[in-house]
Amino acid sequence: MKYVVTTAEMKACDYGTTGQTGIPSMVLMERAALAVTEVIIKRYPDRNRILIVAGKGNNGGDGLAIGRLLAKAGRQVTFFQLQGNYSEEAGQQRQILLHLGFSICDTWPDGEYDIIIDALLGIGITGEVREKTREMIHKMNEYRRSLQRGSSFGGEITGAERLNKAAPVICAVDLPSGIDTDTGAVCGEAVKADLTVTFQYLKKAHLLYPGKEYCGRVYLRDVGIENYGICAETAFTYEKEEAKNLLPQRKTSGHKGTFGKVLLYAGSREMSGAALLCARAVLCSGAGMLKVLTEETNHTLLRTVLPEAMIATDPVKDLKWADVLVAGPGIGTSEEAKETLTGLLRASHLPTVLDADALNLLAENQELMELVKEKASKQPVILTPHPGEFLRLSGLTMADYQQEREKAIRTLQEQCHCVLVSKDACTLVTDGAALYLNSTGNDGMATAGSGDVLTGVIGSLLAQGIPAFDAASKGVFLHGLAGDEAALKKGKHGMIASDLIENLWIYLE
């Protein structure tokens, strides 16, 4: 597990490390500079012409120190720094360079560069970037774009000259300048980096869109900052290496009833596939037994394609038999579906996962929503909305949702008292206290049925005795890993939802 911190939490850790532990800020800065330098040298051994674009604060100080170390390693380094009131450490780094005989430009330097180090702002900006800073951000982006288009920043590149030129790599220090650390939003204009080297803890913008797109590949490096200000409510993410340790060990003496029994209400006459995908995901994620309550026309399909599943015939008895209720995939929003869902929720005292059309029915029926709230006060309830379903449940506009997504998610969670799985390019999970940000998955998973698979995975983990928030966050993580594996094998264009199920076993051993 890795913490994902806010600006305030990161600053508390910085201040605690320097003020209480007693490690000087300049020591931390040198460690950060060394970390970035090592990444650059290892990844780009043949790119020698480097431009440092430094701001006036400590991020700028990091940049100046990086440039000094790269120059010491034999690279050709040009320094540019915004003029103004420098932070103490940035001022010290500036004086070190001047004492060593380096020049520092205060206007954009003409020249050709293989690597640009973005050390303008780092973390902690609020509101739109100021005019001068925005100008420098624009120059960095435009310099690279000009070479990508086949022209230099100052004129046309033709013939053999073009063969010897490549667009420069942009490396951001901590976070691309112009990205809001806590939301991932673009503050007017932001640097589009190829890689970002950050220190000690991931920041929310490294995972939240659009910030994640601007970061490129993220390298996390330990520079010795101590844990001050991180608590149980601090956001987190899982790492791929943890996958096989996230689930409880299966009892060697267990039997099919030991590993959880799921009652799944899914599918309609037109949506038989949703029931099948969700049912397969339940069983392929470790649950011992499954009954499916579905449209009668789907019975033959289930018996033929998934003989391991049982057909539910008596919902009242089946609820008493089950450990978990999963409802929603492909049930439709008819009056019959509404009545069936209402009856199940009223009769059930089981932990519950609601997805897809169950969420649409909640959004349309306040009485049903109140029933879910009441149920959630007694037993865990997990809701798994995609953006469209989220907007219908919350009443928000897409603009509001995108601008302050975490706030929107926490508000809805407070209203419904459920564990909320907000599915998106970066899926978020919250129970009102903890926040999980998912780091796995890819755009190839934006395909019909992918959400049905996720619902089945979460329901299965819940049935195996994993607490609701953990079942939801671990389910999202494993679902994304399976998607990444499918993309490697079939490509993002060729993968389908069934491929996710086929690759779950890799991470469930």
LINFENLIN-V530923 format. One record per pair of residues at least 12 apart in sequence whose ideal C-beta (glycine too) atoms are under 10 Angstrom apart, sorted by the first residue. I is the first residue (numbers start at 1). J is the second residue. Records with the same first field share a line. If there is no record, write none. Layout:
# LINFENLIN-V530923
I->J + J
This chain:
# LINFENLIN-V530923
1->236 + 237 + 238 + 239 + 242 + 246 + 436 + 473
2->201 + 202 + 220 + 235 + 236 + 237 + 238 + 239 + 242 + 437 + 439
3->200 + 201 + 202 + 203 + 227 + 230 + 231 + 234 + 235 + 236 + 237
4->201 + 202 + 203 + 204 + 205 + 206 + 207 + 208 + 234 + 235 + 236 + 237 + 435 + 436 + 437 + 439
5->123 + 181 + 182 + 200 + 201 + 202 + 203 + 204 + 229 + 230 + 234 + 235 + 236
6->123 + 124 + 181 + 182 + 183 + 201 + 203 + 204 + 229 + 234 + 235 + 406
7->122 + 123 + 124 + 125 + 126 + 175 + 180 + 181 + 182 + 203 + 204 + 205
8->124 + 181 + 182 + 229
9->182 + 201 + 203 + 204 + 227 + 228 + 229 + 230 + 231 + 233 + 234 + 235
10->122 + 123 + 124 + 174 + 181 + 198 + 199 + 200 + 201 + 203 + 225 + 228 + 229 + 230
11->123 + 124 + 228 + 229
12->227 + 228 + 229 + 230
13->199 + 200 + 201 + 225 + 226 + 227 + 228 + 229 + 230
14->28 + 58 + 123 + 199 + 200 + 225 + 226 + 228 + 229
15->228 + 229
16->225 + 226 + 227 + 228 + 229
17->200 + 223 + 224 + 225 + 226 + 227 + 228
18->225 + 226 + 228
19->228
20->226 + 228
21->224 + 225 + 226 + 228
23->223 + 224 + 225 + 226
24->89
25->58 + 61 + 87 + 88 + 89 + 92
26->58 + 61 + 65 + 88 + 89 + 92 + 93 + 96
27->223 + 224
28->58 + 62 + 89 + 199 + 200 + 223 + 224 + 225
29->58 + 59 + 61 + 62 + 64 + 65 + 66 + 89 + 90 + 92 + 93 + 223
30->61 + 62 + 65 + 68 + 69 + 89 + 93 + 223
31->62 + 65 + 199 + 200 + 221 + 222 + 223 + 224 + 225
32->58 + 59 + 61 + 62 + 63 + 65 + 66 + 173 + 174 + 197 + 198 + 199 + 200 + 221 + 223 + 224 + 225
33->61 + 62 + 63 + 64 + 65 + 66 + 67 + 68 + 69 + 70 + 93 + 119 + 173 + 197 + 223
34->65 + 66 + 69 + 221 + 223
35->62 + 66 + 173 + 197 + 198 + 199 + 219 + 220 + 221 + 222 + 223
36->62 + 63 + 65 + 66 + 69 + 70 + 117 + 119 + 171 + 172 + 173 + 174 + 195 + 196 + 197 + 198 + 199 + 219 + 221
37->65 + 66 + 67 + 68 + 69 + 70 + 72 + 73 + 75 + 117 + 197
38->69 + 73 + 197 + 219 + 221
39->66 + 171 + 195 + 196 + 197 + 217 + 219 + 221
40->66 + 69 + 70 + 73 + 75 + 115 + 117 + 169 + 171 + 195 + 197
41->69 + 70 + 73 + 74 + 75
43->115 + 169 + 171 + 194 + 195 + 217 + 219
44->75 + 114 + 115 + 169 + 171 + 194 + 195
46->114
47->75 + 113 + 114 + 115 + 166 + 168 + 169
48->70 + 73 + 74 + 75 + 76 + 77 + 113 + 114 + 115
49->75 + 76 + 77 + 78 + 111 + 112 + 113 + 114 + 115 + 116 + 168
50->66 + 67 + 70 + 71 + 75 + 76 + 77 + 78 + 79 + 113 + 114 + 115 + 116 + 117 + 168 + 169 + 171
51->67 + 76 + 77 + 78 + 79 + 80 + 105 + 108 + 109 + 111 + 112 + 113 + 114 + 115 + 116 + 117 + 118 + 140 + 143 + 168 + 170
52->64 + 65 + 66 + 67 + 68 + 70 + 71 + 77 + 78 + 79 + 80 + 81 + 97 + 102 + 104 + 105 + 109 + 113 + 115 + 116 + 117 + 118 + 119 + 173
53->67 + 78 + 79 + 80 + 81 + 82 + 105 + 108 + 109 + 113 + 116 + 117 + 118 + 119 + 120 + 136 + 137 + 139 + 140 + 170 + 173 + 177 + 191
54->66 + 67 + 79 + 80 + 81 + 82 + 86 + 90 + 93 + 94 + 104 + 117 + 118 + 119 + 120 + 136 + 173
55->81 + 82 + 84 + 86 + 87 + 90 + 118 + 119 + 120 + 121 + 122 + 132 + 133 + 136 + 173 + 177
56->81 + 82 + 83 + 84 + 85 + 86 + 87 + 90 + 91 + 94 + 120 + 121 + 133
57->82 + 84 + 85 + 86 + 87 + 89 + 90 + 119 + 120 + 121 + 122 + 124 + 125
58->86 + 87 + 88 + 89 + 90 + 93 + 119 + 122 + 123 + 124 + 173 + 174
59->87 + 90 + 118 + 119 + 120 + 121 + 122 + 123 + 124 + 125 + 172 + 173 + 174 + 175 + 177
60->81 + 82 + 84 + 86 + 87 + 89 + 90 + 91 + 93 + 94 + 119 + 120 + 121 + 122 + 173
61->81 + 86 + 87 + 88 + 89 + 90 + 91 + 92 + 93 + 94 + 96 + 119 + 122 + 173
62->89 + 90 + 93 + 117 + 119 + 122 + 173 + 174 + 197 + 199
63->79 + 80 + 81 + 90 + 93 + 117 + 118 + 119 + 120 + 122 + 171 + 173
64->77 + 79 + 81 + 86 + 89 + 90 + 91 + 92 + 93 + 94 + 95 + 96 + 97 + 102 + 104 + 117 + 119
65->89 + 90 + 92 + 93 + 96 + 97 + 119 + 173
66->93 + 117 + 119 + 171 + 173 + 197
67->79 + 80 + 81 + 93 + 97 + 102 + 104 + 117 + 119
68->93 + 96 + 97 + 100 + 102
70->115 + 117
71->97 + 100 + 102
72->100
75->114 + 115
76->111 + 113 + 114
77->97 + 102 + 113 + 115 + 117
78->102 + 103 + 104 + 105 + 109 + 110 + 111 + 113 + 116
79->94 + 97 + 98 + 102 + 103 + 104 + 105 + 106 + 109 + 117
80->104 + 105 + 106 + 107 + 108 + 109 + 116 + 117 + 119 + 120 + 136 + 139
81->93 + 94 + 97 + 104 + 105 + 106 + 119 + 120
82->106 + 120 + 130 + 132 + 133 + 135 + 136
83->104 + 106 + 107 + 132
84->106 + 132
90->119
108->135 + 136 + 139 + 140 + 143 + 153
110->153 + 154
111->143 + 153 + 154
112->143 + 147 + 152 + 153 + 154 + 165 + 168
113->140 + 143 + 144 + 147 + 153 + 168 + 169 + 170
114->165 + 166 + 167 + 168 + 169
115->168 + 169 + 170 + 171 + 194 + 195
116->139 + 140 + 141 + 143 + 144 + 168 + 169 + 170 + 171 + 172 + 191 + 193 + 194
117->140 + 169 + 170 + 171 + 172 + 173 + 193 + 197
118->136 + 137 + 140 + 141 + 170 + 171 + 172 + 173 + 174 + 175 + 176 + 177 + 178 + 190 + 191 + 192 + 193 + 196
119->171 + 172 + 173 + 174 + 177
120->132 + 133 + 134 + 136 + 137 + 140 + 172 + 173 + 176 + 177 + 178 + 191
121->133 + 136 + 137 + 172 + 173 + 174 + 175 + 176 + 177 + 178 + 179 + 181 + 187 + 190 + 191
122->172 + 173 + 174 + 175 + 176 + 177 + 179 + 181 + 198 + 199 + 203
123->173 + 174 + 175 + 179 + 180 + 181 + 182 + 198 + 199 + 203 + 204 + 205
124->174 + 175 + 180 + 181 + 182 + 203
125->175 + 177 + 178 + 179 + 180 + 181 + 187 + 188 + 190
126->180 + 181 + 182 + 187
127->180 + 187 + 188
128->178 + 186 + 187 + 188 + 189
129->177 + 178 + 179 + 186 + 187 + 188 + 189 + 190
130->188
131->188
133->177 + 178 + 187 + 188 + 189
134->177 + 178 + 187 + 188 + 189 + 190
135->189
136->177 + 178 + 189 + 191
137->176 + 177 + 178 + 187 + 188 + 189 + 190 + 191 + 192
138->178 + 189 + 191
139->153
140->168 + 170 + 172 + 176 + 177 + 191 + 192 + 193
141->170 + 178 + 189 + 190 + 191 + 192 + 193
143->167 + 168 + 170
144->166 + 167 + 168 + 169 + 170 + 191 + 192 + 194
145->167 + 192
146->167
147->162 + 165 + 166 + 167 + 168
148->166 + 167 + 168
149->167
150->162 + 165
151->165
152->165
167->194
168->194
169->193 + 194 + 195 + 216
170->191 + 192 + 193 + 194 + 195 + 196 + 214 + 216
171->191 + 193 + 194 + 195 + 196 + 197 + 216 + 217 + 219
172->190 + 191 + 192 + 193 + 194 + 195 + 196 + 197 + 198 + 214 + 215 + 216 + 218
173->193 + 196 + 197 + 198 + 199
174->196 + 197 + 198 + 199 + 203 + 206
175->190 + 191 + 193 + 196 + 197 + 198 + 203 + 205 + 206 + 211 + 214 + 215 + 218
176->190 + 191 + 192 + 193 + 196 + 205 + 206 + 211 + 213 + 214 + 215 + 216
177->189 + 190 + 191 + 193 + 214
178->190 + 191 + 192 + 211 + 214
179->191 + 193 + 196 + 203 + 205 + 206 + 208 + 210 + 211 + 212 + 213 + 214 + 215
180->203 + 204 + 205 + 208 + 211
181->203 + 204 + 205 + 206 + 208 + 211
182->203 + 204 + 205 + 208 + 211 + 235 + 404 + 406
183->204 + 205 + 208 + 210 + 211 + 402 + 403 + 404 + 405 + 406 + 407
184->203 + 204 + 205 + 206 + 207 + 208 + 209 + 210 + 211 + 212 + 213 + 214 + 215 + 402 + 405 + 406 + 426
185->205 + 208 + 209 + 210 + 211 + 402 + 403 + 404 + 405
186->210 + 211 + 213 + 214
190->205 + 210 + 211 + 213 + 214 + 215
191->214 + 215
192->213 + 214 + 215 + 216
193->213 + 214 + 215 + 216 + 217 + 218
194->215 + 216 + 217
195->215 + 216 + 217 + 218 + 219
196->211 + 212 + 214 + 215 + 216 + 217 + 218 + 219 + 220
197->217 + 218 + 219 + 220 + 221
198->215 + 218 + 219 + 220 + 221 + 223
199->219 + 220 + 221 + 222 + 223 + 224 + 225
200->220 + 221 + 222 + 223 + 224 + 225 + 226 + 227
201->220 + 222 + 225 + 227 + 230 + 234 + 235 + 236
202->218 + 220 + 235 + 236 + 237 + 437 + 439
203->215 + 218 + 235
204->235 + 237 + 406 + 426 + 428 + 435 + 437
206->218 + 220 + 237 + 426 + 437 + 439
207->235 + 237 + 425 + 426 + 427 + 428 + 437 + 438 + 439
208->405 + 406 + 424 + 425 + 426 + 428 + 437
209->402 + 405 + 424 + 425 + 426
210->402 + 425
211->426
212->425 + 426 + 437 + 439
213->425
218->439
220->239
231->433
232->433 + 434
233->432 + 433 + 434 + 435
234->434 + 435
235->406 + 428 + 430 + 434 + 435 + 436 + 437
236->434 + 435 + 436 + 437 + 473
237->426 + 435 + 436 + 437 + 438 + 439 + 440 + 473 + 477
238->436 + 437 + 438 + 439 + 440 + 473 + 474 + 476 + 477 + 478 + 480 + 481
239->439 + 440 + 477
240->439 + 440 + 477 + 480 + 481 + 484 + 507
242->474 + 477 + 507
243->440 + 474 + 477 + 478 + 481 + 482 + 506 + 507 + 508 + 509
244->506 + 507 + 508 + 509
246->461 + 466 + 470 + 473 + 474 + 475 + 477 + 478 + 507 + 508
247->285 + 286 + 461 + 464 + 466 + 470 + 471 + 474 + 478 + 507 + 508 + 509
248->286 + 461 + 464 + 465 + 466
250->286 + 288 + 464
254->288
255->288 + 289
256->287 + 288 + 289
257->288 + 289 + 321 + 323
258->288 + 289 + 464 + 465
259->286 + 287 + 288 + 289 + 323 + 460 + 463 + 464 + 465
260->282 + 285 + 286 + 287 + 288 + 289 + 290 + 322 + 323 + 324 + 459 + 460 + 461 + 462 + 463 + 464 + 465 + 466
261->287 + 288 + 289 + 290 + 291 + 310 + 318 + 321 + 322 + 323 + 324 + 350 + 463
262->278 + 279 + 282 + 283 + 285 + 287 + 288 + 289 + 290 + 291 + 292 + 309 + 322 + 323 + 324 + 325 + 326 + 350 + 353 + 456 + 459 + 460 + 462 + 463 + 464
263->289 + 290 + 291 + 292 + 293 + 310 + 312 + 315 + 318 + 319 + 320 + 321 + 322 + 323 + 324 + 325 + 326 + 327 + 344 + 348 + 350 + 352 + 459 + 463
264->278 + 279 + 281 + 282 + 287 + 290 + 291 + 292 + 293 + 294 + 309 + 312 + 318 + 322 + 324 + 325 + 326 + 327 + 328 + 329 + 353 + 455 + 456 + 459
265->278 + 291 + 292 + 293 + 294 + 312 + 315 + 318 + 325 + 326 + 327 + 328 + 329 + 330 + 331 + 337 + 340 + 341 + 343 + 344 + 354 + 357 + 358
266->278 + 279 + 282 + 292 + 293 + 294 + 295 + 298 + 326 + 327 + 328 + 329 + 330 + 331 + 355 + 356 + 357 + 358 + 452 + 455 + 456
267->279 + 292 + 293 + 294 + 295 + 297 + 298 + 301 + 302 + 329 + 330 + 331 + 332 + 452
268->294 + 295 + 297 + 298 + 329 + 330 + 331 + 332 + 333 + 334 + 336 + 337 + 357
269->294 + 295 + 296 + 297 + 298 + 330 + 332 + 334
270->295 + 297 + 330 + 332
271->294 + 295 + 298 + 329 + 330 + 331 + 332 + 356 + 357 + 452
272->294 + 295 + 297 + 298 + 299 + 300 + 301 + 302 + 305 + 330
273->298 + 301 + 329 + 330 + 448 + 449 + 452 + 497 + 498
274->294 + 298 + 328 + 329 + 330 + 331 + 332 + 355 + 356 + 357 + 448 + 449 + 451 + 452 + 453 + 455 + 497
275->292 + 293 + 294 + 295 + 298 + 301 + 302 + 306 + 309 + 329 + 330 + 331 + 452
276->292 + 294 + 298 + 301 + 302 + 305 + 306 + 309 + 329 + 330 + 449 + 452 + 498
277->329 + 330 + 448 + 449 + 450 + 451 + 452 + 453 + 454 + 455 + 456 + 496 + 497 + 498 + 500 + 501
278->290 + 292 + 326 + 327 + 328 + 329 + 330 + 353 + 355 + 356 + 449 + 451 + 452 + 453 + 454 + 455 + 456 + 457 + 459 + 460 + 497 + 501
279->291 + 292 + 294 + 302 + 305 + 306 + 308 + 309 + 326 + 329 + 452 + 456 + 459
280->305 + 306 + 308 + 309 + 452 + 453 + 456 + 497 + 498 + 500 + 501 + 502 + 504
281->326 + 329 + 449 + 452 + 453 + 454 + 455 + 456 + 457 + 458 + 459 + 460 + 475 + 479 + 482 + 497 + 498 + 500 + 501 + 504
282->306 + 308 + 309 + 324 + 326 + 453 + 455 + 456 + 457 + 458 + 459 + 460 + 461 + 463 + 501
283->306 + 308 + 309 + 456 + 460 + 501
284->308 + 453 + 456 + 457 + 460 + 482 + 500 + 501 + 502 + 503 + 504 + 505 + 508
285->453 + 456 + 457 + 458 + 459 + 460 + 461 + 463 + 464 + 475 + 478 + 479 + 482 + 501 + 504 + 505 + 508
286->457 + 460 + 461 + 463 + 464 + 466 + 504 + 505 + 508
287->323 + 324 + 326 + 456 + 457 + 459 + 460 + 461 + 462 + 463 + 464
288->323 + 460 + 463 + 464
289->308 + 309 + 310 + 321 + 322 + 323 + 463
290->302 + 306 + 308 + 309 + 310 + 312 + 322 + 326 + 456 + 459 + 460 + 463
291->309 + 310 + 311 + 312 + 313 + 314 + 315 + 317 + 318 + 319 + 321 + 322
292->306 + 309 + 310 + 311 + 312 + 318 + 326
293->311 + 312 + 313 + 314 + 315 + 318 + 319 + 325 + 326 + 327 + 331 + 340 + 344
294->309 + 311 + 312 + 329 + 330 + 331
295->330 + 331 + 332 + 336 + 337
296->311
298->311 + 330
299->311 + 313
315->340 + 343 + 344 + 347 + 348
316->343 + 344 + 347 + 348
318->344 + 347
319->343 + 344 + 347 + 348 + 349 + 350
320->347 + 348 + 349 + 350
322->348 + 350 + 351 + 463
323->350 + 351 + 459 + 462 + 463 + 464 + 465
324->348 + 350 + 351 + 352 + 353 + 379 + 380 + 382 + 458 + 459 + 460 + 461 + 462 + 463 + 464 + 465 + 468 + 471
325->344 + 345 + 347 + 348 + 349 + 350 + 351 + 352 + 353 + 354 + 375 + 379 + 381 + 459 + 462 + 463
326->350 + 351 + 352 + 353 + 354 + 355 + 358 + 382 + 455 + 456 + 458 + 459 + 460 + 462 + 463
327->340 + 341 + 344 + 345 + 348 + 352 + 353 + 354 + 355 + 356 + 357 + 358 + 359 + 361 + 455 + 459
328->341 + 352 + 353 + 354 + 355 + 356 + 357 + 358 + 359 + 360 + 361 + 362 + 383 + 384 + 389 + 451 + 452 + 455
329->353 + 355 + 356 + 357 + 358 + 384 + 449 + 451 + 452 + 453 + 454 + 455 + 456
330->355 + 356 + 357 + 449 + 452
331->355 + 356 + 357 + 358 + 360 + 361
332->356 + 357 + 360 + 361
333->356 + 357 + 358 + 360 + 361 + 363 + 364 + 365
334->357 + 361
337->357 + 358 + 360 + 361
338->357 + 358 + 360 + 361 + 362 + 364 + 365 + 367 + 368
340->361
341->354 + 357 + 358 + 361 + 362 + 365 + 368 + 371 + 372
342->361 + 365 + 367 + 368 + 371
344->358
345->358 + 362 + 368 + 371 + 372 + 374 + 375 + 381
346->371 + 374 + 375
348->375 + 379
349->375 + 378 + 379
350->375 + 379 + 380 + 381 + 462 + 463
351->375 + 379 + 380 + 381 + 382 + 419 + 459 + 462 + 463 + 465 + 467 + 468 + 471
352->372 + 375 + 376 + 379 + 380 + 381 + 382 + 383 + 418 + 459 + 462 + 468
353->380 + 381 + 382 + 383 + 384 + 418 + 419 + 421 + 454 + 455 + 456 + 457 + 458 + 459 + 460 + 461 + 462 + 463 + 468 + 471 + 472 + 475
354->372 + 375 + 381 + 382 + 383 + 384 + 385 + 418 + 455
355->382 + 383 + 384 + 385 + 386 + 389 + 421 + 423 + 451 + 452 + 454 + 455 + 456 + 458 + 459
356->384 + 385 + 386 + 389 + 451 + 452 + 455
357->389
358->372 + 383 + 384 + 389 + 455
359->372 + 383 + 384 + 385 + 386 + 388 + 389 + 390 + 392 + 393
360->385 + 388 + 389 + 392 + 393
362->383 + 385 + 389 + 392 + 393 + 416
363->385 + 389 + 390 + 391 + 392 + 393 + 394 + 395
364->392
369->393 + 415 + 416
370->416
372->416 + 417 + 418
373->415 + 416 + 417 + 418
374->417
375->417 + 418
376->416 + 417 + 418 + 419 + 468
377->417
379->468
380->418 + 419 + 431 + 462 + 467 + 468 + 469 + 471 + 472
381->416 + 417 + 418 + 419 + 420 + 468
382->418 + 419 + 420 + 421 + 429 + 431 + 455 + 458 + 459 + 462 + 468 + 469 + 471 + 472 + 475
383->412 + 413 + 416 + 418 + 419 + 420 + 421 + 422 + 472
384->418 + 419 + 420 + 421 + 422 + 423 + 427 + 429 + 451 + 454 + 455 + 458 + 459 + 472 + 475 + 476
385->409 + 412 + 420 + 421 + 422 + 423 + 424 + 451
386->421 + 422 + 423 + 424 + 427 + 446 + 450 + 451 + 454
387->401 + 402 + 405 + 422 + 423 + 424 + 425
389->422 + 423 + 451
390->405 + 408 + 409 + 412 + 420 + 422 + 423 + 424
391->408
393->412 + 415 + 416 + 420
394->408 + 409 + 411 + 412 + 415 + 416
395->412
396->408 + 411 + 412
401->422 + 424
402->424
405->422 + 424 + 426 + 428
406->422 + 428 + 430 + 435 + 437
408->422 + 428
409->421 + 422 + 424 + 428 + 429 + 430 + 435
410->428 + 430 + 432 + 433 + 435
412->430
413->429 + 430 + 431 + 432 + 433 + 435
414->430 + 432
417->431 + 432
418->430 + 431 + 432 + 468 + 472
419->431 + 432 + 434 + 458 + 462 + 467 + 468 + 469 + 470 + 471 + 472 + 473
420->432 + 469 + 472
421->436 + 438 + 451 + 454 + 455 + 458 + 469 + 471 + 472 + 473 + 475 + 476
422->438 + 476
423->438 + 441 + 445 + 450 + 451 + 454 + 476 + 479
424->438 + 441
425->438 + 441 + 442 + 443 + 445 + 446
426->438 + 439 + 440 + 441 + 480
427->439 + 440 + 441 + 454 + 472 + 473 + 475 + 476 + 477 + 479 + 480
428->473 + 476
429->458 + 468 + 469 + 470 + 471 + 472 + 473 + 474 + 475 + 476 + 477
430->469 + 472 + 473
431->467 + 468 + 469 + 470 + 472 + 473
432->469
433->469
434->469 + 470 + 473
435->469 + 473
436->469 + 470 + 472 + 473 + 474 + 476 + 477
437->473 + 476
438->473 + 476 + 477 + 479 + 480
439->477 + 480 + 481
440->476 + 477 + 478 + 479 + 480 + 481 + 482 + 483 + 484 + 485 + 507
441->454 + 476 + 477 + 479 + 480 + 481 + 482 + 483 + 484 + 487 + 500
442->480 + 483 + 484 + 486 + 487 + 488 + 492 + 495
443->483 + 487 + 492 + 493
444->483 + 484 + 486 + 487 + 490 + 491 + 492 + 493 + 494 + 495 + 496 + 499 + 500
445->479 + 480 + 482 + 483 + 484 + 486 + 487 + 492 + 495 + 496 + 497 + 499 + 500
446->483 + 492
447->483 + 492 + 493 + 495 + 496 + 497 + 498 + 499 + 500
448->496 + 497
449->496 + 497 + 498 + 500 + 501
450->479 + 483 + 495 + 496 + 497 + 498 + 499 + 500
451->479 + 497
452->497 + 500 + 501
453->475 + 479 + 482 + 483 + 497 + 498 + 499 + 500 + 501 + 504
454->472 + 475 + 476 + 478 + 479 + 480 + 482 + 483 + 497 + 500
455->475 + 479
456->475 + 479 + 500 + 501 + 504
457->471 + 472 + 474 + 475 + 476 + 477 + 478 + 479 + 482 + 500 + 501 + 504 + 508
458->471 + 472 + 473 + 474 + 475 + 476 + 478 + 479
459->471 + 475
460->475 + 504 + 508
461->473 + 474 + 475 + 478 + 508
462->475
477->507
478->500 + 503 + 504 + 506 + 507 + 508
479->500 + 501 + 503 + 504 + 507
480->500 + 507
481->500 + 503 + 504 + 506 + 507 + 508
482->499 + 500 + 501 + 502 + 503 + 504 + 505 + 506 + 507 + 508
483->495 + 497 + 499 + 500 + 503
484->500 + 503
485->499 + 500 + 502 + 503 + 504 + 505 + 506 + 507
486->498 + 499 + 500 + 501 + 502 + 503 + 504
487->499 + 503
488->503
489->502 + 503
490->502 + 503
